[in-house]
Amino acid sequence: MPHFKRLRRLVAAIAVLMMAAFPVAAQETDETDARSIVLMSAIEGPIGPATVKHINRVIGLAEERAAAAVVLRLNTPGGLADAMREIISEILASDVPVIGYVAPSGAHAASAGTYILYATHVAAMAPGTNLGAATPVQIGGMPEGFPGSSPEEETDPDDGQKGDGTSEEKTSEQESDGLKPQDAMTAKATNDAVALIRSLAEMHDRNADWAERAVREAASLSANAALEMDVIDLVARDVEELLAAADGRRVEVAGAAQVLNIADLPVETIEMDSITRILSILSNPNVALILMMIGIYGLIFEFWNPGAVVPGVVGAISLTLGLYALNQLPLDYAGLALIGLGIAFMVVEALTPTFGILGFGGLAAFVLGASMLIDTDEPAYQISWWMIGTMAAVSGAVLVLLLGFTLRSYRGVPVVSGRMRMLNSPASVQEWSGGEGFVWADGERWHAEGATGLTPGQTVRVRKVTGLTLIVEADPGAGAPERKG
C-alpha cells in the first residue's frame, strides 16, 4: 500500500511537469512551424493601385505568420510613381525580410521595377534578365533636349570645343539664362528620382552611381553585369537556388539586424485575391471610361423611359464603378471637368433637344477631356486613342439619331397658332373688285389681294400673309365654304 501511494505521487508529479512544459513546447513548435516558410508573390505587368493592394496584403500575411522571408518575383515595365513609392514604403517598413527576384529568364525590372528592386533587403536576378531604364519619363516626363536626358548630350565630343572650350562656361550660361518652366519641372522630377534611388542604394550598400545613371541616362544592365557592378546581391536560376544563396546573409530589417535562415524552406505562393483582381481590371483607364459611358447612357435611357428600371440600375452601378476606378488613378481634373461638361451637354441634348448644338459641343468637350484625363506618361495607364475614337463615334451616332428624331417630331407637329396657321387654309370671297376685296377666313373678315375675276362666294386658298392682308388664289376644286357669323 505505501508503495502504491508513492507510485501515485510520482505519476502525479510527472503529469504536473508535463503540463507545465507542454505550453512552452507547443509555443516553440508553433514558432518553428511559423518561421519554416517563405511567402512568394509576383509583381507582373504595369505597377498600379492593384499592385499596391496586393503587396500590402502579402507583407501583412508574412508578418502575421512570422514567415522567414518574402520573395517578390519581378517582371514589370514600370508603372505609376505614387504606386511605386507606396510599395517601397511598405518594403522598408516590413518586419519580414523582403527578397527582390527578377525572374524568370527573359523578364525585366524596368523603370519603377528598378526602384523596387533597390528597396528590397536582398536583390537577385535570374540569368537572361535585365533591369534599369529608370529615367522618370513615366514619373513626370523628360522632354527631349533637356541636359542629361540622353547619353549623347553628356558625351558629345564637340562640347569642349564650343565657346571658349570649357563645359563649365556652358553650364554657367544655362544657369544665367535660367530653365524654361517645362525644363524646371523636369529637373525637379529627375533630381527627386535620383535622390530616391541613391538613398535606397546607400541603405543596402549597392552601387549608387550606376543607380543615378539608370535615372539620368536610362542605363540598363544584364544579370551578370549587375552582379559584377554591385547593383544586385546574387544571381540564381530558380527560387530554390535563390534561397540557398541568400541563406546566412546578414540584413537590416526595420532597424534591426537579422541573419537569413531560409535554405530548403517550403515556399508558398500568394496569388491576388478576387477583390484585387477586380481592382486590377477597373484600374485600367479604358475600362473606367467604358463603364462611365455605359452609366451615362443607361441613365439617359431611364429618363426617356421612366420605370424601365434595368437601364437605370445598370447605369448607376456602371457609373459608380467607373468613378471608383478613376479615383484610383492620377487624374487631370481639367480633363475630368471637360468630360463632365461634355456628358452634361449630351444629357441636356437628349432631354431638351437643341438641334445638335449642345450635343456636338458636348461631344467635343468629351473627346478633349478623355485625351487629357490621366496625368501620367506611363503608356499602360493612358487612354487609347482608339477607345476615345470609338466612344466619340458611338456618342456621335446617338446624337445623330436624337437629332433625326427631333427633326421628324418637329415636322410632324401641326401648327395651331400664328401666321403659319393661315397658309393654305380655305377662305370664302365676300367682296371683290379688280385685284382686291374681302374674304372670310378662320372665322374672321380679312382684306385680301389676288387675281382679278374672283366672285363673292367663291372658295380661294391663302398663299401668303402680308401684315393684315391675305394673298389668295382661286381654288376651283372646292366649293364655297359656309359663311360663319
PyMOL commands that set and color helices and strands:
alter all, ss='L'
color gray80, all
select helices_A, chain A and resi 2-34+49-64+81-92+112-119+151-154+159-161+167-177+181-203+208-216+223-228+239-246+274-282+285-304+310-327+333-351+357-371+379-381+385-412+419-421
alter helices_A, ss='H'
color red, helices_A
select strands_A, chain A and resi 38-44+69-75+98-102+108-110+122-125+130-132+220-222+234-235+250-253+256-259+267-269+426-433+436-441+444-449+459-466+469-474
alter strands_A, ss='S'
color yellow, strands_A
deselect
rebuild
show_as cartoon
